[in-house]
Amino acid sequence: MIEFKDIHKAFGENKVLKGINCTIPTGSVTVIVGPSGSGKTTLLRSVNFLERADSGEIILDDFHLDVEKATKADIHKIRQRTAMVFQMYHLFKNKTALENIMEGLTIVRKVPKAAAKEKAIYFLEKVGLGHKANAYPHELSGGQQQRIGIARALALNPDVILFDEPTSALDPELVGEVLEVMKKVAQEVNSTLVVVTHEIAFAREVADHVIFMDGGVIVEQGPPQEILNHPKEERTKQFLSRYI
Ligand code: ADP
């Protein structure tokens, strides 16, 4: 379970998160949707302290963190339990697909090299790229690079995987393959998945829980059928009308 309690965050005068409260159940797929600039990415990045919220509490199962008081050791602990899939993949350009996946395992998790390699191969196959183990990022399409990014996150076996608009940098024809891999991950992996995306069809099909944010607040949240098909709030209706 991830719980946000009264999370606030400002960049200078710009109040980006204005008291976020919500609970994301363990093992669920939660999709966060909303207009650009509503604070979705900032909220996601606050979980692993890539953005440090100004106040509030973040609870990861038994681990309670007052964000104002969190120490380096606390942040390290929370990062050990989470992995992130970035919009722009962030692969090492001078490392092969296999080495990119191994890197986090050997450096961060201190897994011995042989075991890390075995794991990396397993997860490469899981994202359908077993045949690209020795390819460098520039030899891969954006969709393939993002699938490597997903394999890298999976290999860490985290409690939580945070997806930050994983398909928004891709050419439209490459979006489908990444969403397919994410769907498979959602079905097969026990980790809690939190996905910021504009892919409403994906949310409808794969999410257990949908959060609609606007202007730094959660406007409404609930099961996808409720939020995406029968929203109660005017702001949600307006937002969704752009996707019909
Ligand atoms: P969303 O993901 O919903 O598009 P973001 O969380 O990315 O929204 O951004 C919310 C607001 O915070 C925007 O106004 C954005 O310009 C601002 N913002 C995000 N990151 C930073 C940053 N590092 N420094 C200053 N402002 C930021």
Residues whose N, C-alpha, C, O or C-beta is under 5 A from the ligand:
A	BS01	ADP	F11 V16 P35 S36 G37 S38 G39 K40 T41 T42
